Amino acid sequence: MSSQRCSRCQKIIHPGDLFYRLLIKVFADFDGVINIRNTNFDIKKEFKKVEALPEDLIEEEVFKEFIFVLCPRCKEIYCANPLFLPLDDAYF
Ligand SMILES: [Zn+2]
């Protein structure tokens, strides 16, 4: 096993050191409601537009996954405020 670096601070993590994996999944969700404000909306036309896009671009709009390695200090910092909210508005 070789050394690796913390994705946040770049500290070297040696074999046997404590480290954490941070897995972030961002995916589209649907509440069952479709809001169509444009009365000229043509669903067939919209599907054709989507079909013309590259598959990986469409997939990225629906699902994106990130995997990071964190040292213990960066794990604490991340877990204290994972959405990087301004501290005045954060609820801990
Ligand atoms: Zn770190």
PDB file of the backbone (N, CA, C, O) and the ligand in Angstrom, with CONECT records:
HET     ZN  A 101       1
ATOM      1  N   MET A   1       0.857  -1.190   0.000  1.00  0.00           N
ATOM      2  CA  MET A   1       0.000   0.000   0.000  1.00  0.00           C
ATOM      3  C   MET A   1       0.888   1.233   0.000  1.00  0.00           C
ATOM      4  O   MET A   1       1.801   1.348   0.818  1.00  0.00           O
ATOM      5  N   SER A   2       0.625   2.136  -0.901  1.00  0.00           N
ATOM      6  CA  SER A   2       1.443   3.339  -0.976  1.00  0.00           C
ATOM      7  C   SER A   2       0.760   4.488  -0.248  1.00  0.00           C
ATOM      8  O   SER A   2      -0.422   4.415   0.090  1.00  0.00           O
ATOM      9  N   SER A   3       1.528   5.556  -0.011  1.00  0.00           N
ATOM     10  CA  SER A   3       0.983   6.739   0.639  1.00  0.00           C
ATOM     11  C   SER A   3      -0.022   7.412  -0.289  1.00  0.00           C
ATOM     12  O   SER A   3       0.009   7.237  -1.508  1.00  0.00           O
ATOM     13  N   GLN A   4      -0.904   8.177   0.317  1.00  0.00           N
ATOM     14  CA  GLN A   4      -1.849   8.974  -0.455  1.00  0.00           C
ATOM     15  C   GLN A   4      -1.944  10.345   0.199  1.00  0.00           C
ATOM     16  O   GLN A   4      -1.398  10.564   1.280  1.00  0.00           O
ATOM     17  N   ARG A   5      -2.618  11.238  -0.441  1.00  0.00           N
ATOM     18  CA  ARG A   5      -2.742  12.595   0.088  1.00  0.00           C
ATOM     19  C   ARG A   5      -4.192  12.914   0.414  1.00  0.00           C
ATOM     20  O   ARG A   5      -5.123  12.433  -0.233  1.00  0.00           O
ATOM     21  N   CYS A   6      -4.350  13.743   1.442  1.00  0.00           N
ATOM     22  CA  CYS A   6      -5.678  14.254   1.782  1.00  0.00           C
ATOM     23  C   CYS A   6      -6.143  15.124   0.618  1.00  0.00           C
ATOM     24  O   CYS A   6      -5.403  15.980   0.132  1.00  0.00           O
ATOM     25  N   SER A   7      -7.363  14.895   0.185  1.00  0.00           N
ATOM     26  CA  SER A   7      -7.898  15.646  -0.959  1.00  0.00           C
ATOM     27  C   SER A   7      -8.085  17.123  -0.635  1.00  0.00           C
ATOM     28  O   SER A   7      -8.139  17.951  -1.544  1.00  0.00           O
ATOM     29  N   ARG A   8      -8.185  17.460   0.638  1.00  0.00           N
ATOM     30  CA  ARG A   8      -8.454  18.850   1.020  1.00  0.00           C
ATOM     31  C   ARG A   8      -7.164  19.621   1.314  1.00  0.00           C
ATOM     32  O   ARG A   8      -6.951  20.698   0.756  1.00  0.00           O
ATOM     33  N   CYS A   9      -6.299  19.080   2.187  1.00  0.00           N
ATOM     34  CA  CYS A   9      -5.110  19.838   2.629  1.00  0.00           C
ATOM     35  C   CYS A   9      -3.816  19.315   2.015  1.00  0.00           C
ATOM     36  O   CYS A   9      -2.760  19.925   2.181  1.00  0.00           O
ATOM     37  N   GLN A  10      -3.891  18.210   1.320  1.00  0.00           N
ATOM     38  CA  GLN A  10      -2.740  17.594   0.657  1.00  0.00           C
ATOM     39  C   GLN A  10      -1.739  16.955   1.618  1.00  0.00           C
ATOM     40  O   GLN A  10      -0.645  16.576   1.198  1.00  0.00           O
ATOM     41  N   LYS A  11      -2.092  16.828   2.902  1.00  0.00           N
ATOM     42  CA  LYS A  11      -1.222  16.143   3.863  1.00  0.00           C
ATOM     43  C   LYS A  11      -1.007  14.704   3.401  1.00  0.00           C
ATOM     44  O   LYS A  11      -1.938  14.052   2.928  1.00  0.00           O
ATOM     45  N   ILE A  12       0.210  14.218   3.540  1.00  0.00           N
ATOM     46  CA  ILE A  12       0.491  12.830   3.167  1.00  0.00           C
ATOM     47  C   ILE A  12      -0.101  11.899   4.212  1.00  0.00           C
ATOM     48  O   ILE A  12       0.088  12.095   5.412  1.00  0.00           O
ATOM     49  N   ILE A  13      -0.807  10.904   3.754  1.00  0.00           N
ATOM     50  CA  ILE A  13      -1.373   9.880   4.626  1.00  0.00           C
ATOM     51  C   ILE A  13      -0.578   8.604   4.353  1.00  0.00           C
ATOM     52  O   ILE A  13      -0.664   8.022   3.272  1.00  0.00           O
ATOM     53  N   HIS A  14       0.188   8.185   5.344  1.00  0.00           N
ATOM     54  CA  HIS A  14       1.049   7.016   5.194  1.00  0.00           C
ATOM     55  C   HIS A  14       0.243   5.739   5.416  1.00  0.00           C
ATOM     56  O   HIS A  14      -0.810   5.766   6.053  1.00  0.00           O
ATOM     57  N   PRO A  15       0.737   4.626   4.890  1.00  0.00           N
ATOM     58  CA  PRO A  15       0.061   3.350   5.137  1.00  0.00           C
ATOM     59  C   PRO A  15      -0.126   3.129   6.642  1.00  0.00           C
ATOM     60  O   PRO A  15       0.817   3.300   7.414  1.00  0.00           O
ATOM     61  N   GLY A  16      -1.306   2.761   7.050  1.00  0.00           N
ATOM     62  CA  GLY A  16      -1.615   2.509   8.458  1.00  0.00           C
ATOM     63  C   GLY A  16      -2.175   3.726   9.186  1.00  0.00           C
ATOM     64  O   GLY A  16      -2.745   3.576  10.267  1.00  0.00           O
ATOM     65  N   ASP A  17      -2.028   4.940   8.619  1.00  0.00           N
ATOM     66  CA  ASP A  17      -2.596   6.140   9.229  1.00  0.00           C
ATOM     67  C   ASP A  17      -4.114   6.107   9.125  1.00  0.00           C
ATOM     68  O   ASP A  17      -4.678   5.512   8.206  1.00  0.00           O
ATOM     69  N   LEU A  18      -4.763   6.759  10.085  1.00  0.00           N
ATOM     70  CA  LEU A  18      -6.218   6.894  10.027  1.00  0.00           C
ATOM     71  C   LEU A  18      -6.581   7.882   8.928  1.00  0.00           C
ATOM     72  O   LEU A  18      -5.995   8.961   8.836  1.00  0.00           O
ATOM     73  N   PHE A  19      -7.534   7.519   8.107  1.00  0.00           N
ATOM     74  CA  PHE A  19      -8.050   8.444   7.096  1.00  0.00           C
ATOM     75  C   PHE A  19      -9.507   8.091   6.832  1.00  0.00           C
ATOM     76  O   PHE A  19     -10.000   7.053   7.274  1.00  0.00           O
ATOM     77  N   TYR A  20     -10.168   8.951   6.122  1.00  0.00           N
ATOM     78  CA  TYR A  20     -11.598   8.771   5.848  1.00  0.00           C
ATOM     79  C   TYR A  20     -11.847   8.895   4.354  1.00  0.00           C
ATOM     80  O   TYR A  20     -11.133   9.605   3.646  1.00  0.00           O
ATOM     81  N   ARG A  21     -12.854   8.204   3.895  1.00  0.00           N
ATOM     82  CA  ARG A  21     -13.335   8.369   2.520  1.00  0.00           C
ATOM     83  C   ARG A  21     -14.601   9.213   2.599  1.00  0.00           C
ATOM     84  O   ARG A  21     -15.492   8.959   3.410  1.00  0.00           O
ATOM     85  N   LEU A  22     -14.656  10.194   1.760  1.00  0.00           N
ATOM     86  CA  LEU A  22     -15.844  11.045   1.662  1.00  0.00           C
ATOM     87  C   LEU A  22     -16.491  10.753   0.327  1.00  0.00           C
ATOM     88  O   LEU A  22     -15.895  10.981  -0.725  1.00  0.00           O
ATOM     89  N   LEU A  23     -17.706  10.250   0.371  1.00  0.00           N
ATOM     90  CA  LEU A  23     -18.462   9.929  -0.835  1.00  0.00           C
ATOM     91  C   LEU A  23     -19.636  10.897  -0.919  1.00  0.00           C
ATOM     92  O   LEU A  23     -20.470  10.943  -0.015  1.00  0.00           O
ATOM     93  N   ILE A  24     -19.702  11.658  -1.983  1.00  0.00           N
ATOM     94  CA  ILE A  24     -20.799  12.603  -2.191  1.00  0.00           C
ATOM     95  C   ILE A  24     -21.538  12.180  -3.451  1.00  0.00           C
ATOM     96  O   ILE A  24     -20.945  12.045  -4.522  1.00  0.00           O
ATOM     97  N   LYS A  25     -22.832  11.974  -3.307  1.00  0.00           N
ATOM     98  CA  LYS A  25     -23.676  11.637  -4.457  1.00  0.00           C
ATOM     99  C   LYS A  25     -24.698  12.745  -4.619  1.00  0.00           C
ATOM    100  O   LYS A  25     -25.414  13.083  -3.676  1.00  0.00           O
ATOM    101  N   VAL A  26     -24.764  13.299  -5.796  1.00  0.00           N
ATOM    102  CA  VAL A  26     -25.743  14.341  -6.122  1.00  0.00           C
ATOM    103  C   VAL A  26     -26.617  13.786  -7.235  1.00  0.00           C
ATOM    104  O   VAL A  26     -26.126  13.434  -8.308  1.00  0.00           O
ATOM    105  N   PHE A  27     -27.903  13.711  -6.973  1.00  0.00           N
ATOM    106  CA  PHE A  27     -28.774  13.142  -7.993  1.00  0.00           C
ATOM    107  C   PHE A  27     -30.089  13.901  -8.076  1.00  0.00           C
ATOM    108  O   PHE A  27     -30.575  14.453  -7.089  1.00  0.00           O
ATOM    109  N   ALA A  28     -30.640  13.914  -9.255  1.00  0.00           N
ATOM    110  CA  ALA A  28     -31.909  14.590  -9.486  1.00  0.00           C
ATOM    111  C   ALA A  28     -33.018  13.827  -8.766  1.00  0.00           C
ATOM    112  O   ALA A  28     -33.015  12.597  -8.713  1.00  0.00           O
ATOM    113  N   ASP A  29     -33.936  14.561  -8.230  1.00  0.00           N
ATOM    114  CA  ASP A  29     -35.081  13.950  -7.577  1.00  0.00           C
ATOM    115  C   ASP A  29     -36.343  14.508  -8.226  1.00  0.00           C
ATOM    116  O   ASP A  29     -36.290  15.512  -8.935  1.00  0.00           O
ATOM    117  N   PHE A  30     -37.458  13.865  -7.985  1.00  0.00           N
ATOM    118  CA  PHE A  30     -38.704  14.277  -8.618  1.00  0.00           C
ATOM    119  C   PHE A  30     -39.837  14.141  -7.611  1.00  0.00           C
ATOM    120  O   PHE A  30     -40.011  13.092  -6.992  1.00  0.00           O
ATOM    121  N   ASP A  31     -40.600  15.208  -7.455  1.00  0.00           N
ATOM    122  CA  ASP A  31     -41.698  15.183  -6.492  1.00  0.00           C
ATOM    123  C   ASP A  31     -43.037  14.837  -7.132  1.00  0.00           C
ATOM    124  O   ASP A  31     -44.065  14.867  -6.457  1.00  0.00           O
ATOM    125  N   GLY A  32     -43.043  14.506  -8.430  1.00  0.00           N
ATOM    126  CA  GLY A  32     -44.269  14.113  -9.099  1.00  0.00           C
ATOM    127  C   GLY A  32     -45.015  15.258  -9.753  1.00  0.00           C
ATOM    128  O   GLY A  32     -46.038  15.035 -10.400  1.00  0.00           O
ATOM    129  N   VAL A  33     -44.526  16.476  -9.598  1.00  0.00           N
ATOM    130  CA  VAL A  33     -45.206  17.636 -10.167  1.00  0.00           C
ATOM    131  C   VAL A  33     -44.375  18.176 -11.327  1.00  0.00           C
ATOM    132  O   VAL A  33     -43.165  18.365 -11.196  1.00  0.00           O
ATOM    133  N   ILE A  34     -45.021  18.420 -12.451  1.00  0.00           N
ATOM    134  CA  ILE A  34     -44.347  19.029 -13.592  1.00  0.00           C
ATOM    135  C   ILE A  34     -44.940  20.418 -13.793  1.00  0.00           C
ATOM    136  O   ILE A  34     -46.136  20.547 -14.053  1.00  0.00           O
ATOM    137  N   ASN A  35     -44.131  21.441 -13.676  1.00  0.00           N
ATOM    138  CA  ASN A  35     -44.564  22.812 -13.903  1.00  0.00           C
ATOM    139  C   ASN A  35     -44.218  23.214 -15.328  1.00  0.00           C
ATOM    140  O   ASN A  35     -43.044  23.314 -15.685  1.00  0.00           O
ATOM    141  N   ILE A  36     -45.240  23.444 -16.139  1.00  0.00           N
ATOM    142  CA  ILE A  36     -45.017  23.904 -17.510  1.00  0.00           C
ATOM    143  C   ILE A  36     -45.618  25.299 -17.619  1.00  0.00           C
ATOM    144  O   ILE A  36     -46.835  25.468 -17.684  1.00  0.00           O
ATOM    145  N   ARG A  37     -44.753  26.271 -17.635  1.00  0.00           N
ATOM    146  CA  ARG A  37     -45.219  27.663 -17.687  1.00  0.00           C
ATOM    147  C   ARG A  37     -45.395  28.152 -19.122  1.00  0.00           C
ATOM    148  O   ARG A  37     -46.168  29.074 -19.383  1.00  0.00           O
ATOM    149  N   ASN A  38     -44.679  27.533 -20.039  1.00  0.00           N
ATOM    150  CA  ASN A  38     -44.754  27.926 -21.439  1.00  0.00           C
ATOM    151  C   ASN A  38     -45.889  27.152 -22.100  1.00  0.00           C
ATOM    152  O   ASN A  38     -45.818  25.929 -22.220  1.00  0.00           O
ATOM    153  N   THR A  39     -46.925  27.847 -22.527  1.00  0.00           N
ATOM    154  CA  THR A  39     -48.088  27.177 -23.128  1.00  0.00           C
ATOM    155  C   THR A  39     -47.771  26.598 -24.501  1.00  0.00           C
ATOM    156  O   THR A  39     -48.522  25.768 -25.015  1.00  0.00           O
ATOM    157  N   ASN A  40     -46.659  27.031 -25.099  1.00  0.00           N
ATOM    158  CA  ASN A  40     -46.246  26.492 -26.394  1.00  0.00           C
ATOM    159  C   ASN A  40     -45.291  25.308 -26.236  1.00  0.00           C
ATOM    160  O   ASN A  40     -44.633  24.900 -27.193  1.00  0.00           O
ATOM    161  N   PHE A  41     -45.222  24.768 -25.035  1.00  0.00           N
ATOM    162  CA  PHE A  41     -44.317  23.662 -24.739  1.00  0.00           C
ATOM    163  C   PHE A  41     -44.675  22.437 -25.584  1.00  0.00           C
ATOM    164  O   PHE A  41     -45.812  21.966 -25.569  1.00  0.00           O
ATOM    165  N   ASP A  42     -43.696  21.941 -26.308  1.00  0.00           N
ATOM    166  CA  ASP A  42     -43.899  20.763 -27.158  1.00  0.00           C
ATOM    167  C   ASP A  42     -42.990  19.656 -26.625  1.00  0.00           C
ATOM    168  O   ASP A  42     -41.776  19.681 -26.825  1.00  0.00           O
ATOM    169  N   ILE A  43     -43.590  18.704 -25.956  1.00  0.00           N
ATOM    170  CA  ILE A  43     -42.789  17.672 -25.283  1.00  0.00           C
ATOM    171  C   ILE A  43     -41.967  16.849 -26.276  1.00  0.00           C
ATOM    172  O   ILE A  43     -40.845  16.456 -25.955  1.00  0.00           O
ATOM    173  N   LYS A  44     -42.495  16.578 -27.472  1.00  0.00           N
ATOM    174  CA  LYS A  44     -41.741  15.811 -28.471  1.00  0.00           C
ATOM    175  C   LYS A  44     -40.487  16.572 -28.899  1.00  0.00           C
ATOM    176  O   LYS A  44     -39.413  15.994 -29.064  1.00  0.00           O
ATOM    177  N   LYS A  45     -40.653  17.879 -29.072  1.00  0.00           N
ATOM    178  CA  LYS A  45     -39.531  18.733 -29.461  1.00  0.00           C
ATOM    179  C   LYS A  45     -38.466  18.750 -28.356  1.00  0.00           C
ATOM    180  O   LYS A  45     -37.266  18.707 -28.626  1.00  0.00           O
ATOM    181  N   GLU A  46     -38.935  18.812 -27.116  1.00  0.00           N
ATOM    182  CA  GLU A  46     -38.000  18.834 -25.979  1.00  0.00           C
ATOM    183  C   GLU A  46     -37.233  17.518 -25.886  1.00  0.00           C
ATOM    184  O   GLU A  46     -36.031  17.520 -25.622  1.00  0.00           O
ATOM    185  N   PHE A  47     -37.918  16.394 -26.100  1.00  0.00           N
ATOM    186  CA  PHE A  47     -37.237  15.102 -26.078  1.00  0.00           C
ATOM    187  C   PHE A  47     -36.189  15.028 -27.188  1.00  0.00           C
ATOM    188  O   PHE A  47     -35.108  14.479 -26.978  1.00  0.00           O
ATOM    189  N   LYS A  48     -36.489  15.560 -28.338  1.00  0.00           N
ATOM    190  CA  LYS A  48     -35.529  15.542 -29.461  1.00  0.00           C
ATOM    191  C   LYS A  48     -34.280  16.348 -29.094  1.00  0.00           C
ATOM    192  O   LYS A  48     -33.162  15.957 -29.428  1.00  0.00           O
ATOM    193  N   LYS A  49     -34.482  17.481 -28.401  1.00  0.00           N
ATOM    194  CA  LYS A  49     -33.343  18.293 -27.957  1.00  0.00           C
ATOM    195  C   LYS A  49     -32.454  17.493 -27.011  1.00  0.00           C
ATOM    196  O   LYS A  49     -31.228  17.524 -27.118  1.00  0.00           O
ATOM    197  N   VAL A  50     -33.088  16.777 -26.085  1.00  0.00           N
ATOM    198  CA  VAL A  50     -32.325  15.986 -25.114  1.00  0.00           C
ATOM    199  C   VAL A  50     -31.593  14.851 -25.808  1.00  0.00           C
ATOM    200  O   VAL A  50     -30.442  14.560 -25.484  1.00  0.00           O
ATOM    201  N   GLU A  51     -32.260  14.204 -26.766  1.00  0.00           N
ATOM    202  CA  GLU A  51     -31.641  13.085 -27.482  1.00  0.00           C
ATOM    203  C   GLU A  51     -30.394  13.523 -28.251  1.00  0.00           C
ATOM    204  O   GLU A  51     -29.499  12.716 -28.499  1.00  0.00           O
ATOM    205  N   ALA A  52     -30.339  14.798 -28.624  1.00  0.00           N
ATOM    206  CA  ALA A  52     -29.200  15.302 -29.382  1.00  0.00           C
ATOM    207  C   ALA A  52     -27.980  15.582 -28.486  1.00  0.00           C
ATOM    208  O   ALA A  52     -26.867  15.756 -28.982  1.00  0.00           O
ATOM    209  N   LEU A  53     -28.196  15.623 -27.188  1.00  0.00           N
ATOM    210  CA  LEU A  53     -27.083  15.915 -26.275  1.00  0.00           C
ATOM    211  C   LEU A  53     -26.221  14.672 -26.061  1.00  0.00           C
ATOM    212  O   LEU A  53     -26.719  13.551 -26.156  1.00  0.00           O
ATOM    213  N   PRO A  54     -24.926  14.862 -25.772  1.00  0.00           N
ATOM    214  CA  PRO A  54     -24.065  13.716 -25.464  1.00  0.00           C
ATOM    215  C   PRO A  54     -24.570  12.987 -24.207  1.00  0.00           C
ATOM    216  O   PRO A  54     -25.022  13.608 -23.245  1.00  0.00           O
ATOM    217  N   GLU A  55     -24.480  11.668 -24.249  1.00  0.00           N
ATOM    218  CA  GLU A  55     -25.013  10.851 -23.153  1.00  0.00           C
ATOM    219  C   GLU A  55     -24.373  11.196 -21.807  1.00  0.00           C
ATOM    220  O   GLU A  55     -25.057  11.236 -20.784  1.00  0.00           O
ATOM    221  N   ASP A  56     -23.055  11.444 -21.810  1.00  0.00           N
ATOM    222  CA  ASP A  56     -22.397  11.738 -20.535  1.00  0.00           C
ATOM    223  C   ASP A  56     -22.861  13.074 -19.941  1.00  0.00           C
ATOM    224  O   ASP A  56     -22.895  13.228 -18.720  1.00  0.00           O
ATOM    225  N   LEU A  57     -23.210  14.022 -20.784  1.00  0.00           N
ATOM    226  CA  LEU A  57     -23.727  15.305 -20.302  1.00  0.00           C
ATOM    227  C   LEU A  57     -25.106  15.124 -19.660  1.00  0.00           C
ATOM    228  O   LEU A  57     -25.406  15.726 -18.630  1.00  0.00           O
ATOM    229  N   ILE A  58     -25.927  14.296 -20.278  1.00  0.00           N
ATOM    230  CA  ILE A  58     -27.258  14.019 -19.720  1.00  0.00           C
ATOM    231  C   ILE A  58     -27.118  13.302 -18.380  1.00  0.00           C
ATOM    232  O   ILE A  58     -27.793  13.638 -17.407  1.00  0.00           O
ATOM    233  N   GLU A  59     -26.233  12.313 -18.347  1.00  0.00           N
ATOM    234  CA  GLU A  59     -26.029  11.554 -17.111  1.00  0.00           C
ATOM    235  C   GLU A  59     -25.555  12.458 -15.991  1.00  0.00           C
ATOM    236  O   GLU A  59     -25.988  12.310 -14.848  1.00  0.00           O
ATOM    237  N   GLU A  60     -24.664  13.401 -16.307  1.00  0.00           N
ATOM    238  CA  GLU A  60     -24.137  14.311 -15.298  1.00  0.00           C
ATOM    239  C   GLU A  60     -25.229  15.234 -14.746  1.00  0.00           C
ATOM    240  O   GLU A  60     -25.158  15.665 -13.595  1.00  0.00           O
ATOM    241  N   GLU A  61     -26.228  15.534 -15.565  1.00  0.00           N
ATOM    242  CA  GLU A  61     -27.354  16.354 -15.093  1.00  0.00           C
ATOM    243  C   GLU A  61     -28.215  15.592 -14.097  1.00  0.00           C
ATOM    244  O   GLU A  61     -28.896  16.194 -13.266  1.00  0.00           O
ATOM    245  N   VAL A  62     -28.181  14.273 -14.182  1.00  0.00           N
ATOM    246  CA  VAL A  62     -29.041  13.438 -13.351  1.00  0.00           C
ATOM    247  C   VAL A  62     -28.303  12.877 -12.140  1.00  0.00           C
ATOM    248  O   VAL A  62     -28.881  12.756 -11.060  1.00  0.00           O
ATOM    249  N   PHE A  63     -27.024  12.533 -12.317  1.00  0.00           N
ATOM    250  CA  PHE A  63     -26.277  11.878 -11.243  1.00  0.00           C
ATOM    251  C   PHE A  63     -24.809  12.269 -11.317  1.00  0.00           C
ATOM    252  O   PHE A  63     -24.200  12.248 -12.387  1.00  0.00           O
ATOM    253  N   LYS A  64     -24.252  12.623 -10.176  1.00  0.00           N
ATOM    254  CA  LYS A  64     -22.823  12.940 -10.106  1.00  0.00           C
ATOM    255  C   LYS A  64     -22.301  12.412  -8.778  1.00  0.00           C
ATOM    256  O   LYS A  64     -22.932  12.577  -7.734  1.00  0.00           O
ATOM    257  N   GLU A  65     -21.136  11.774  -8.839  1.00  0.00           N
ATOM    258  CA  GLU A  65     -20.552  11.193  -7.636  1.00  0.00           C
ATOM    259  C   GLU A  65     -19.126  11.693  -7.472  1.00  0.00           C
ATOM    260  O   GLU A  65     -18.366  11.780  -8.437  1.00  0.00           O
ATOM    261  N   PHE A  66     -18.775  12.019  -6.233  1.00  0.00           N
ATOM    262  CA  PHE A  66     -17.422  12.470  -5.902  1.00  0.00           C
ATOM    263  C   PHE A  66     -16.886  11.568  -4.787  1.00  0.00           C
ATOM    264  O   PHE A  66     -17.616  11.211  -3.863  1.00  0.00           O
ATOM    265  N   ILE A  67     -15.619  11.208  -4.881  1.00  0.00           N
ATOM    266  CA  ILE A  67     -14.984  10.426  -3.821  1.00  0.00           C
ATOM    267  C   ILE A  67     -13.686  11.132  -3.441  1.00  0.00           C
ATOM    268  O   ILE A  67     -12.841  11.401  -4.295  1.00  0.00           O
ATOM    269  N   PHE A  68     -13.537  11.428  -2.162  1.00  0.00           N
ATOM    270  CA  PHE A  68     -12.346  12.106  -1.662  1.00  0.00           C
ATOM    271  C   PHE A  68     -11.746  11.300  -0.508  1.00  0.00           C
ATOM    272  O   PHE A  68     -12.425  10.501   0.137  1.00  0.00           O
ATOM    273  N   VAL A  69     -10.449  11.537  -0.269  1.00  0.00           N
ATOM    274  CA  VAL A  69      -9.757  10.989   0.891  1.00  0.00           C
ATOM    275  C   VAL A  69      -9.503  12.162   1.830  1.00  0.00           C
ATOM    276  O   VAL A  69      -9.011  13.206   1.401  1.00  0.00           O
ATOM    277  N   LEU A  70      -9.837  11.995   3.111  1.00  0.00           N
ATOM    278  CA  LEU A  70      -9.630  13.076   4.077  1.00  0.00           C
ATOM    279  C   LEU A  70      -8.776  12.600   5.244  1.00  0.00           C
ATOM    280  O   LEU A  70      -8.931  11.474   5.716  1.00  0.00           O
ATOM    281  N   CYS A  71      -7.872  13.461   5.709  1.00  0.00           N
ATOM    282  CA  CYS A  71      -7.143  13.204   6.942  1.00  0.00           C
ATOM    283  C   CYS A  71      -8.111  13.473   8.107  1.00  0.00           C
ATOM    284  O   CYS A  71      -9.151  14.095   7.892  1.00  0.00           O
ATOM    285  N   PRO A  72      -7.802  13.026   9.323  1.00  0.00           N
ATOM    286  CA  PRO A  72      -8.734  13.215  10.449  1.00  0.00           C
ATOM    287  C   PRO A  72      -9.111  14.679  10.687  1.00  0.00           C
ATOM    288  O   PRO A  72     -10.272  14.964  10.979  1.00  0.00           O
ATOM    289  N   ARG A  73      -8.177  15.601  10.572  1.00  0.00           N
ATOM    290  CA  ARG A  73      -8.485  17.016  10.802  1.00  0.00           C
ATOM    291  C   ARG A  73      -9.471  17.549   9.753  1.00  0.00           C
ATOM    292  O   ARG A  73     -10.429  18.244  10.092  1.00  0.00           O
ATOM    293  N   CYS A  74      -9.234  17.223   8.504  1.00  0.00           N
ATOM    294  CA  CYS A  74     -10.131  17.690   7.440  1.00  0.00           C
ATOM    295  C   CYS A  74     -11.496  17.022   7.537  1.00  0.00           C
ATOM    296  O   CYS A  74     -12.503  17.624   7.164  1.00  0.00           O
ATOM    297  N   LYS A  75     -11.548  15.790   8.031  1.00  0.00           N
ATOM    298  CA  LYS A  75     -12.839  15.123   8.257  1.00  0.00           C
ATOM    299  C   LYS A  75     -13.635  15.902   9.307  1.00  0.00           C
ATOM    300  O   LYS A  75     -14.837  16.113   9.142  1.00  0.00           O
ATOM    301  N   GLU A  76     -12.969  16.330  10.387  1.00  0.00           N
ATOM    302  CA  GLU A  76     -13.657  17.105  11.432  1.00  0.00           C
ATOM    303  C   GLU A  76     -14.169  18.425  10.870  1.00  0.00           C
ATOM    304  O   GLU A  76     -15.300  18.828  11.141  1.00  0.00           O
ATOM    305  N   ILE A  77     -13.341  19.086  10.096  1.00  0.00           N
ATOM    306  CA  ILE A  77     -13.739  20.376   9.506  1.00  0.00           C
ATOM    307  C   ILE A  77     -14.923  20.175   8.569  1.00  0.00           C
ATOM    308  O   ILE A  77     -15.889  20.936   8.602  1.00  0.00           O
ATOM    309  N   TYR A  78     -14.840  19.150   7.740  1.00  0.00           N
ATOM    310  CA  TYR A  78     -15.932  18.887   6.798  1.00  0.00           C
ATOM    311  C   TYR A  78     -17.230  18.562   7.547  1.00  0.00           C
ATOM    312  O   TYR A  78     -18.283  19.115   7.228  1.00  0.00           O
ATOM    313  N   CYS A  79     -17.160  17.682   8.522  1.00  0.00           N
ATOM    314  CA  CYS A  79     -18.363  17.246   9.231  1.00  0.00           C
ATOM    315  C   CYS A  79     -18.988  18.381  10.054  1.00  0.00           C
ATOM    316  O   CYS A  79     -20.191  18.363  10.315  1.00  0.00           O
ATOM    317  N   ALA A  80     -18.193  19.351  10.456  1.00  0.00           N
ATOM    318  CA  ALA A  80     -18.730  20.471  11.234  1.00  0.00           C
ATOM    319  C   ALA A  80     -19.617  21.374  10.385  1.00  0.00           C
ATOM    320  O   ALA A  80     -20.499  22.053  10.912  1.00  0.00           O
ATOM    321  N   ASN A  81     -19.390  21.384   9.090  1.00  0.00           N
ATOM    322  CA  ASN A  81     -20.172  22.278   8.228  1.00  0.00           C
ATOM    323  C   ASN A  81     -20.115  21.769   6.785  1.00  0.00           C
ATOM    324  O   ASN A  81     -19.502  22.411   5.933  1.00  0.00           O
ATOM    325  N   PRO A  82     -20.746  20.627   6.501  1.00  0.00           N
ATOM    326  CA  PRO A  82     -20.596  19.995   5.178  1.00  0.00           C
ATOM    327  C   PRO A  82     -21.108  20.831   4.016  1.00  0.00           C
ATOM    328  O   PRO A  82     -20.657  20.643   2.887  1.00  0.00           O
ATOM    329  N   LEU A  83     -22.031  21.744   4.259  1.00  0.00           N
ATOM    330  CA  LEU A  83     -22.550  22.564   3.161  1.00  0.00           C
ATOM    331  C   LEU A  83     -21.878  23.922   3.099  1.00  0.00           C
ATOM    332  O   LEU A  83     -22.293  24.788   2.330  1.00  0.00           O
ATOM    333  N   PHE A  84     -20.851  24.112   3.899  1.00  0.00           N
ATOM    334  CA  PHE A  84     -20.096  25.376   3.920  1.00  0.00           C
ATOM    335  C   PHE A  84     -21.028  26.576   4.101  1.00  0.00           C
ATOM    336  O   PHE A  84     -20.868  27.610   3.453  1.00  0.00           O
ATOM    337  N   LEU A  85     -21.995  26.414   4.990  1.00  0.00           N
ATOM    338  CA  LEU A  85     -22.916  27.509   5.283  1.00  0.00           C
ATOM    339  C   LEU A  85     -22.177  28.616   6.024  1.00  0.00           C
ATOM    340  O   LEU A  85     -21.227  28.350   6.761  1.00  0.00           O
ATOM    341  N   PRO A  86     -22.612  29.853   5.828  1.00  0.00           N
ATOM    342  CA  PRO A  86     -22.036  30.917   6.659  1.00  0.00           C
ATOM    343  C   PRO A  86     -22.299  30.581   8.123  1.00  0.00           C
ATOM    344  O   PRO A  86     -23.398  30.145   8.465  1.00  0.00           O
ATOM    345  N   LEU A  87     -21.326  30.773   8.979  1.00  0.00           N
ATOM    346  CA  LEU A  87     -21.460  30.323  10.360  1.00  0.00           C
ATOM    347  C   LEU A  87     -22.630  30.985  11.075  1.00  0.00           C
ATOM    348  O   LEU A  87     -23.193  30.381  11.989  1.00  0.00           O
ATOM    349  N   ASP A  88     -23.021  32.199  10.698  1.00  0.00           N
ATOM    350  CA  ASP A  88     -24.164  32.859  11.343  1.00  0.00           C
ATOM    351  C   ASP A  88     -25.467  32.122  11.060  1.00  0.00           C
ATOM    352  O   ASP A  88     -26.389  32.171  11.875  1.00  0.00           O
ATOM    353  N   ASP A  89     -25.562  31.430   9.906  1.00  0.00           N
ATOM    354  CA  ASP A  89     -26.799  30.768   9.510  1.00  0.00           C
ATOM    355  C   ASP A  89     -26.795  29.266   9.801  1.00  0.00           C
ATOM    356  O   ASP A  89     -27.808  28.593   9.606  1.00  0.00           O
ATOM    357  N   ALA A  90     -25.669  28.745  10.264  1.00  0.00           N
ATOM    358  CA  ALA A  90     -25.543  27.305  10.456  1.00  0.00           C
ATOM    359  C   ALA A  90     -26.317  26.851  11.695  1.00  0.00           C
ATOM    360  O   ALA A  90     -26.378  27.557  12.702  1.00  0.00           O
ATOM    361  N   TYR A  91     -26.904  25.663  11.598  1.00  0.00           N
ATOM    362  CA  TYR A  91     -27.608  25.071  12.729  1.00  0.00           C
ATOM    363  C   TYR A  91     -26.868  23.801  13.117  1.00  0.00           C
ATOM    364  O   TYR A  91     -26.917  22.801  12.401  1.00  0.00           O
ATOM    365  N   PHE A  92     -26.191  23.844  14.244  1.00  0.00           N
ATOM    366  CA  PHE A  92     -25.441  22.663  14.707  1.00  0.00           C
ATOM    367  C   PHE A  92     -26.082  22.081  15.950  1.00  0.00           C
ATOM    368  O   PHE A  92     -25.596  21.085  16.486  1.00  0.00           O
TER     369      PHE A  92
HETATM  370 ZN    ZN A 101      -6.446  17.092   5.332  1.00  0.00          ZN2+
END
